[in-house]
Amino acid sequence: MILCAVIVLFLTGCSQPQEPNEIVIGVAWPFETSNNLFDEGIDLAVQQINSSGGVAGRELRLLKADDGSQLSKGIAIAESFAENKEVQAVIGHDNSFISIPASTIYNNAGLVMLSPASTAPDLTKNGYKYIFRDIPSDDEIARQLAIYLSKQGFQRMVIYYSDDSYGTGLANSFEDQARAQGIMIVDRFDYYTGPEDLKRLQKRWQAFGVDGVFIAKKMPEGGQFIFDAGQAGIKEPFIAGDALDSPLLSKIGGKAAEGTIIGSEFNPYLDRPEVKKFVTDFLAEYHEMPSSDAASGYDAVKMLATAIGHSDLHNRSTVAKGLMNLGSWPGVTGLHKFNEKGDDIGDLVVLEKLHDGKFEYIEK
């Protein structure tokens, strides 16, 4: 009888799933080429979480992988994270053209992907249960920009965009939202050869009475377009999505970038306790103001840590339910709330204008 009891105890012990010693979150990002303080933002979040006891009493660790903004690398990373059973959830990717195809891999593996940067509407149009973003989509950014521009008297605009998922998605969103606000899009283009080519385009725009140029492009190309447009003598104001929310805008765009209006998702000067503490802690740690990417990355880590802490650590697919159960969650970029598609429908969009090389925030 004693022997049988020992055997039963042994077999029972072997069948029990092993408790994880640490909580692992995968992060896919172009770390080597990214200089937007995203890395600093996620590291600060981990530091604070671990100093406060970790997640469910376990230390949180980020497993970072550099996708180099390349689709092939991004897909390989997604596959490796999906196969790694230690990974409880994933933060990434920066680029929508990687996030969208990678989302199928994560979803099939029952592995949550939370993107703090991919704004393309197509990311959440497949009905996937495990795909989320903690920033506003291009549709919402475009909507609020169009409303503001209409109030400012804009009537006719042109769109310059990149021929990829981010550029076409944002351009299409802005055209739809602008039309809804009575703003006519008189021209769209995704290529020019230089300032002389822009001079030719400007003559055509002047015939239509264009009063603004919307840019659906990432840095540094978006900043270079503004510089070239300045060289071509284009005086109309520039408007863009969050991809141009970068200190590089002023450096690359030069004087022509002055007055550029951006739709983004983080205002470091808001008088909210979450924002004030984050900015104070970030300044103390890194001696510079946090960027919108730093804030979105920080919120992504904190939200996932909370969701994982309330999930079944032996079944990572339960993290999705944990995110949905967060309800209205106060982060540094605003009040987050996910809908059934995985979109963040919180009031997160902020508008800003570049003045003397720095962004000033606009009352909506």
N, C-alpha and C positions, 0 to 999 in steps of 0.2 A: 504493500500500500504506500509505503514511504517512497519507494522507487517510482511508482506511478505518479505520485504527487510531484516529485521532482521533475519528471518528464513533462507533465502538464504545465508546470510553472515555466520550464525552459521554452516549451513551444509557444506559450502565451506571450512570453517576453519577446521572442523572436518576431511574433506577428505584429507587435505594436510599432506604429510608425515612429521613427526617431525624431525627437524634438530638435528643431534647428538651433544652433548655437548663436547665430546672428541673422538679422534680416537683411536680405540683399535686394537692392533695386538696381536694375540695369539702366544705363544712361547712354543713348546713342546721339552723338553730336559731332559737328566738325571742330573739335577742340583745338586742333593745331592752327587753323586759319581763323577761328573765331576770337575776336578781341572786344566782345560786347559785354563782358563781366558775367556771363551766364554761369561759368564755372565757379566763380566766386560766390554767386548767389546760392547755388545748390550746396556748396561746401559749408557755407555759413549755417544753412538749415540743418545739415547733418550734425555739425558741431553742437548746435543748441539742443537738438533732440537727444543726442548721446549724453550731454552733460546733465540732462534732466531725467535720466533713467532709461533712455532708449525706447524701443517699441516692444510692448509686452514684456518688459524686463530684459530685452536683448539689444545688443548694439546694432545700430544701423550702419550698413556699408554700401557705398555706391560702386557698382562695377561699370567702369567707364570704357566706352569703345568709340574710336574716332571713325566716323563714316566718310570724312573728307568731302562731304557734299557730293558724293558719287553714288549713283544708284546701285551699282554692283556691290560696293562695300556695304551700303546700307542694308541690302537684302541679305548678305552673308551674316551681318551682325544680328539681324532679326531672327534668322534661322538658329544662330548659336544661342541667343537668349531663350528662344522657344524650347530648345533641347535641354537647356540647363535648368534642372528642377529646383535649384537653389534660388533662382530669380523669382521673386514674388510679384513684381510689376516692372514696367519699363517707362522711362521718361524719354521722349524723343518723338520724331526726329525734328531737326531744324527746318528742313526743306519739305514742302508739300509733295514734290515729285518723288520723294523717297517714302514719306509717311503713308501716302495713299496705297501703293502696292505692298508695302511692308505690313499694313494693317491687316491684310488677309492672312498673313503668316501668324501674327499675334492672335488674331481672333480664332483661328483654327486650333491654336494651342491653348485656348482659354486663358490667355495671358493679357492682362490689362496693359494697354499703351495709353499714356497720358501725354499729349503733346503741348508744350508751352510755347510753340512757335508756328505750327502749321495752321494757317488760317483759311486755306482753300475749302470752299463749301463741299466739294466732292469727298472730303475725308470722312464725313459722317452720313453719307447718303446711301450706304450699303445695308443699313439696318443691323450693323454689327453690335453685339452686346458688350464687347470688351474694349472699345475704342472711344477715347474721350479727348477733349482739349480744355485747357483752363484759361483760354483767352477768347475774345470775341471772334466770330468768323468774319470773313471778308464782307458778307452780306450786311452784317450789323455795322461794321466800320464804315462801309460805303453809305449806308442809310443815314448815319448821323452826320457824315461829311456833307452829303447832298442836302440835308435839311439846313445845315449851317450856311452852306454856300447860297442856297436859295434865299435865305433871310438877308444875306449880304448883297443880293442883287445880281448874282451870276446868272447869265442866260444862255451863253453859248460857250462850249468848251471842246477841247481836243483831248485825246487819250494816247499816251505813249506807254507801251506795255512790252513785257517779255513773253516770248512764245513758249511758255511752260505752264504748268498747272497753277502756280502762284499768279503769274502775270495775267493769263487769260481769265482765271477765276475772278480776280479782283477787278479787272477791266470790265468784264461782263456784269459783275455786281454793281459797279459804279454806274455803268450806262443805264441799267434798269432803274436804279434808285434815283439817278439824276432825272430821267424821263418822268418818274413819278412826281418829282418836285418842279416840273416844268422847265428843266434845263435841257437844251438840245446839244447832242454830241455831233459836231459837224465833221469830225475826222478822227480816224484811229490809225496808228501805224506802229510797227514793231522793229523798224530798222531805219537807219540813216547813215550816211557815209562820213559826215563831219559838219562843221559849222556852215560851210557853203551850201550843203544840202538843206540844212535847217533854214537858211535864209530864203531858199526857194519855197519851202513849206510855209514859212511865215507870210509870204506874199499872198498865198492862197487863203490862209487863215484870216488875214486882214480883210479880205473881201467878204468874209462871213461875219466880221465883227466879233472875233473870239475874245473872251475876257478871262480865260484861265486854261492851264494845262494840267491835266491829271496824270500822275506817273504811277504805273503799276509795275514797279521794277525794284529789285533789291540793290543793296550797296555791294560794290562801289559803282556799279554801272548807272544806277539812278543819279548819284551825285555827279558822275561824269557827264551825263546828259544835261544836267542843270548848268554845269560849267560851260559846255559847248553851246547851249542855248544862249547863255550870256554873251559869249563871243560872237554869236550871230545877231545880237541886238534884240533878242526877244525880251520884252519887258513885262509880259503878262505874269501874274503870280502862279506859282507851282503848288500843287496839292498832291498829297501822297498818302499811302497806307503806312502801317507800322514798320515796314521793312526799312524805311528811311529815317526811323527814329534812332539816330546814331550820332555820336560826336564827330564822326567822319563826314557827315553831311556838310558842315561848314568848312572843313579842311579841303574836301574835294571840290565842292560846288563853288567855293569862293564867295565873292560879293553877290553873285547871281542867286545864291541860295537864301539870301536875306528875305524874310517874309514868307518863306515856304510854310504851308499849313499841313500838319500831320495829324492823322487819326491813329491814336495809339492806345495803350492800356495801363499806363502807370503815371501817376502824378506824385512825386516825392514830397510835395509841399502841402499835401492835404492834412488837415488837423484831426486825424483819426489816430487812436492809440496804437493800432497795428502798424500804421505807416511810420509814425514818429519813432517807435522802438526799432523798427527794421532799419530805417535810415541812420539812426544813432549807432546801432550795432555795426552796420556795414561801414560807416565812416571810421569807427574805432578800429575795425579789423583791417580795412584796405586803404584807408585815407583818401577815398574819393566817393563821389555820389553814386548810388546804384543806378543802373540803367533799367529799362523796362524788361529786358531779357533776364537780368539778375533777379528782378522782382517776380517774374512769372516762373522762373526756375525754382526760386525759393518757395513760392506757394505750392508748386507741384510736389516738391519733396514733403512739405508739411501735410498736404492733403492725403497723399499716398500713405504716409506714416500713420495718420489717424485711421484711414480706412483699413490698412493691414492690421492695426492693433485691434480692430473689432471683427476681423475675419478669421476663418479657419486656416491656421498656418500650414496645415497638411493638404489644403485644397486652394491653390492660388486663384482659381476661378471665382472664389467668393469675394475677392477684392473689389470686383465690379459692383456687387451689391453694397459693399461698404462705402464706396464712393457715392452711390445714389442715395444712401441713407444719411449722408452728411447734411442734407437739406441746404439751408442758406448758411454758407460757411464764410466767416469773415477773414479774408486774406489781405495782404498788403496792396494788391492791385484792385481790391474791391470785394463786394459780396458775391461769392461764387455759388452757382446753383446749376446742376446738370439736368437737362431734359432727357427724355427716353432715347434720343438719338446720340447722346454723348456730348452735345454742344453745351457750352457754358452760357447760360442765358442771364447771368447776373449783369448788373449795370456797370460795365467795365470800361467802356470807351471814354477816352479823354482826348480833347483836341488841344493842340499846341502850335505855336508859331515861332519860327526862328528869328531872333532879334539880337543883334550884336554878337552873333556866334553862339547864343544860348537859347534854349527853348523857354518860351513864356506860355503859361497855360491859359486857355480861353474858356470863358464861361459859356456853357452851351445854352 
